[in-house]
Amino acid sequence: MDKKVELTAVGGIDKLRVADCIPQQPAPGELRIRHEGIGVNFIDIYHRTGLYPLPLPAILGVEGAGVVEAVGADVADFHVGDRIAYAGIPGAYAATRLLPAWRATKLPDDISAKTAAASFLRGLTAHMLLTRTYPVGRGTTLLIHAGAGGLGITLTRWAKQLDCTVIATVGSIEKADIARANGADHVIIGRETDIVAEVSRLTNAKGVDYAIDGIGGETLRKTLGCVRRFGVVASIGQVAGPIPPVPVEELGPIRSLSLSRPSVMAYTTEQDAYRFATQAVITAIRQGIIPSAGHEYGLTNAAQAQSDLEAGKTTGSLVLVP
């Protein structure tokens, strides 16, 4: 009998329940995947806590990798035994799952399932942020919060390949070392540090061109103060809590800022963009831009994995192994 981890009610990790499950038969246009790795992300926590509600009971997890175990009718591009990865659709915290065939991306033999499972959502997020939300390039200066986390490391490595200057923020000296080792040009340490003053000092009072804020809470307002006139701020998360209302006057006309709230889940619903971006992610994995999984947990320990991620005890990416 296979296992799944089910969310029974909105709340803490105690609302996650391990249960038995039986593999389902794929409908037309679907695949059944047997997972070899499942990514753990903050969006899983947002789903659990009800910030982004799902119909209950629900199986969390929006990325994974494994082997095609069964193929539904009308699927011509995949066969039993194919190795695939995917991202952008809940239902991953289970030994097997059904998946729309168009979501699957064939995985080359030189990329492990665990690496892909912990990389695809972050890779797609980085691709969205660096090519669509604000196309960066030589001369761009970025501010990246949580520079030692899985997404922060990926963004930093990718941005450096594109000849950008990266200013990263981290919560500790140990995490500063990680951010620097992954290419950050400057690191701001400590949650209580005046990041506006530090960014001003590092940019000769100009401000950064682009800031990516996955922290939320009051940090977003501080982030707005770090960006030059006509610069862009991307708000992509709220680890520190709900984002207070931002009056339009804080964006302009004096500052003339653009505030974006991009969603990788929305990005992955665009099939053409998804296909193109997943190939870019595979290339980035091969080039070492996207780090391999930093922490492994058994599938039945999904609650502990979420707890560790939420408490900031981890660096890099997390993966569940069935």
C-alpha positions in Angstrom: 0.0 0.0 0.0 1.3 3.4 -0.9 1.4 6.5 1.4 0.2 10.1 1.0 0.3 13.1 3.3 -3.1 14.8 3.5 -4.1 18.2 4.9 -7.3 17.6 6.9 -7.9 21.2 8.1 -6.3 24.6 7.9 -3.7 25.1 10.6 -0.4 23.9 12.0 1.6 20.8 11.0 -0.6 18.7 13.2 -3.2 19.0 10.5 -1.1 16.9 8.2 -2.0 13.2 8.3 -0.2 10.2 6.8 -2.7 7.8 5.1 -2.7 4.8 2.9 -3.6 5.3 -0.8 -4.1 3.1 -3.9 -2.7 4.2 -7.3 -5.3 5.7 -9.5 -5.9 5.0 -13.2 -5.1 8.0 -15.4 -7.9 9.6 -17.5 -7.4 10.6 -21.1 -4.6 13.2 -21.3 -3.1 12.1 -17.9 -0.1 10.3 -16.6 0.4 8.4 -13.3 3.7 9.3 -11.8 5.6 7.3 -9.2 7.6 9.9 -7.3 11.3 9.5 -6.6 11.5 13.0 -5.1 9.0 15.8 -4.0 9.9 19.4 -3.5 9.0 21.3 -0.3 8.3 25.0 -0.7 6.8 27.9 1.2 3.7 27.7 -0.9 3.0 24.4 0.8 3.0 26.2 4.1 0.7 29.0 2.6 -1.7 26.2 1.5 -1.5 24.6 4.9 -2.3 27.8 6.8 -5.0 28.9 4.5 -3.3 31.9 3.0 -3.8 30.3 -0.4 -6.8 28.0 0.4 -7.3 24.6 -1.2 -10.4 22.4 -1.1 -10.1 20.1 1.8 -8.9 17.4 2.4 -6.0 18.2 0.2 -2.6 16.8 -0.8 0.0 19.5 -0.7 3.2 19.9 -2.8 3.4 21.5 -6.2 6.6 19.9 -7.7 8.1 16.5 -8.1 10.0 14.1 -10.2 9.8 10.4 -10.9 8.9 7.7 -13.4 5.8 7.4 -15.6 3.9 4.3 -14.3 0.7 4.5 -16.4 -0.5 6.5 -19.4 -4.0 7.6 -20.2 -5.7 7.6 -23.6 -4.7 10.3 -26.1 -1.2 10.7 -24.6 1.4 10.2 -27.4 4.5 11.9 -26.1 5.1 9.8 -23.0 5.5 6.1 -22.3 5.7 3.9 -19.2 9.2 4.1 -17.8 9.9 7.7 -18.9 11.6 9.9 -16.3 9.8 13.2 -15.8 9.7 16.3 -13.6 6.9 18.9 -13.2 5.9 21.9 -11.2 2.9 24.2 -10.6 0.1 21.9 -9.5 -0.8 20.7 -6.0 -0.9 17.0 -5.1 2.7 16.0 -4.8 2.9 14.7 -1.2 2.1 11.1 -2.2 4.0 8.1 -3.5 2.0 8.3 -6.8 -0.2 11.0 -8.4 -2.1 11.8 -11.6 -0.7 14.6 -13.7 -1.9 16.3 -16.9 0.6 15.1 -19.5 1.4 18.6 -20.7 2.8 19.4 -17.3 5.4 16.7 -17.5 8.9 17.4 -18.8 11.2 14.6 -19.8 14.2 14.4 -17.5 17.6 13.7 -19.0 19.6 10.8 -17.6 22.3 13.1 -16.2 19.9 14.9 -13.8 18.7 13.0 -10.8 15.1 12.9 -9.8 15.9 14.4 -6.3 17.7 17.3 -7.9 14.8 18.0 -10.3 12.2 17.6 -7.6 13.8 20.2 -5.5 14.7 22.5 -8.4 11.8 22.9 -10.8 9.6 25.3 -8.9 12.5 27.5 -7.9 13.9 27.4 -11.4 10.6 28.4 -12.9 10.3 31.1 -10.4 13.7 32.5 -11.1 13.1 32.3 -14.8 9.9 34.3 -14.4 11.5 36.9 -12.2 14.6 37.4 -14.2 13.2 37.2 -17.8 9.6 38.3 -17.6 8.9 40.3 -14.5 12.0 42.4 -15.1 14.4 41.2 -17.8 17.8 41.6 -16.2 21.2 41.8 -17.9 24.6 43.4 -17.8 24.6 46.4 -15.5 21.5 45.5 -13.6 21.8 45.7 -9.8 19.4 43.5 -7.8 18.4 43.2 -4.2 17.6 39.6 -3.2 16.2 38.8 0.2 16.9 35.5 2.0 20.0 35.0 -0.1 21.0 31.7 1.5 17.7 30.0 0.8 17.0 27.8 -2.1 15.4 30.5 -4.2 17.9 33.1 -3.1 20.8 31.0 -4.2 19.2 30.2 -7.5 18.4 33.8 -8.2 21.9 34.9 -7.3 23.7 32.3 -9.4 21.4 32.9 -12.4 21.7 36.7 -12.1 25.5 36.5 -11.9 25.5 34.5 -15.1 23.6 37.4 -16.7 26.3 39.8 -15.5 24.2 41.4 -12.8 25.4 42.9 -9.5 23.7 41.2 -6.5 23.0 42.5 -3.0 21.7 39.8 -0.8 20.2 40.0 2.7 20.5 37.1 5.2 19.8 36.5 8.9 23.1 35.4 10.2 26.9 35.4 9.6 26.7 31.7 8.6 24.1 32.4 6.0 26.2 35.4 4.8 29.0 32.9 4.0 26.6 30.8 2.0 25.3 33.8 0.0 28.8 35.0 -0.8 29.9 31.5 -1.8 27.1 31.5 -4.3 28.1 34.7 -5.9 26.5 37.6 -4.0 28.6 40.7 -4.5 27.4 42.3 -1.2 25.6 40.8 1.8 23.6 42.7 4.4 23.4 40.7 7.6 20.7 40.8 10.3 16.9 41.3 10.2 17.2 44.5 12.3 19.8 46.1 10.0 18.7 49.3 8.2 18.6 47.8 4.8 17.6 51.1 3.2 20.7 52.8 4.5 23.0 49.9 3.6 21.7 49.7 0.0 22.1 53.4 -0.3 25.7 53.1 0.8 26.4 50.2 -1.5 24.9 52.0 -4.6 26.2 55.5 -3.9 22.7 56.6 -2.9 21.2 55.5 -6.3 19.3 52.5 -5.2 19.0 49.1 -6.9 17.3 48.6 -10.3 15.2 45.7 -9.1 14.3 44.1 -5.8 12.9 40.7 -5.1 11.1 40.4 -1.8 9.9 37.0 -0.6 9.8 38.1 3.1 6.7 40.3 3.1 5.4 41.9 6.3 7.0 45.3 7.0 10.0 44.3 4.9 8.2 45.2 1.7 7.9 48.8 2.7 11.6 48.9 3.5 12.3 47.2 0.2 10.5 50.0 -1.6 13.0 52.4 -0.1 15.9 50.5 -1.6 14.9 50.9 -5.3 15.9 53.8 -7.6 13.3 55.9 -9.4 11.5 54.0 -12.1 12.8 50.8 -10.6 10.8 47.6 -9.9 9.9 45.7 -6.8 8.6 42.1 -7.1 6.7 40.9 -4.1 6.6 37.1 -4.2 5.9 35.9 -0.6 5.2 36.8 2.9 7.2 34.6 5.2 7.3 37.4 7.8 3.5 37.7 7.8 0.7 39.5 5.9 1.8 42.5 3.8 0.3 45.7 5.1 -1.7 47.8 2.5 0.7 49.9 0.4 -0.8 53.3 -0.5 -0.2 54.1 -4.2 1.4 57.3 -3.0 4.4 55.2 -1.7 5.0 54.2 -5.3 4.7 57.5 -7.0 4.8 60.0 -8.4 8.0 61.0 -6.6 9.5 57.5 -6.4 8.0 56.4 -9.7 8.2 52.8 -8.7 6.6 49.7 -10.3 5.3 47.1 -7.8 4.7 43.6 -9.2 3.0 40.6 -7.5 4.0 37.8 -9.9 2.8 34.2 -9.3 4.8 31.2 -10.5 1.6 29.2 -10.2 0.0 31.5 -12.8 3.1 31.5 -14.9 3.0 27.7 -15.1 -0.6 27.7 -16.4 0.6 29.2 -19.7 1.5 26.1 -21.6 3.9 27.6 -24.2 5.7 29.7 -21.5 5.8 26.6 -19.3 7.4 24.4 -22.0 10.0 27.1 -22.8 10.8 27.8 -19.1 11.2 24.1 -18.2 13.8 23.7 -20.8 15.6 26.7 -19.5 15.5 25.2 -16.0 17.0 21.9 -17.3 19.8 23.9 -18.9 20.3 25.8 -15.6 20.5 22.6 -13.6 23.1 21.2 -16.0 25.1 24.5 -15.7 25.1 24.3 -11.9 23.0 27.4 -11.5 20.2 25.6 -9.6 21.6 23.8 -6.4 20.8 20.2 -5.7 18.6 19.4 -2.7 20.1 20.5 0.6 18.0 18.4 3.0 16.2 15.1 2.5 13.2 13.9 4.5 11.1 10.8 4.2 7.6 11.4 2.8 6.0 10.6 6.1 8.2 13.3 7.7 6.6 16.0 5.6 5.4 17.8 8.7 8.9 18.0 10.1 10.2 19.3 6.8 7.6 22.1 6.8 8.4 22.9 10.4 12.1 23.2 9.7 11.5 25.4 6.6 9.1 27.6 8.5 11.5 28.1 11.4 14.4 29.0 9.1 16.5 26.0 10.2 17.4 25.0 6.6 19.4 26.4 3.8 19.1 25.5 0.1 16.2 23.2 -1.1 14.2 20.5 0.6 13.1 17.2 -0.9 10.8 14.4 0.4 11.7 10.9 -0.6 8.8 8.3 -0.7 
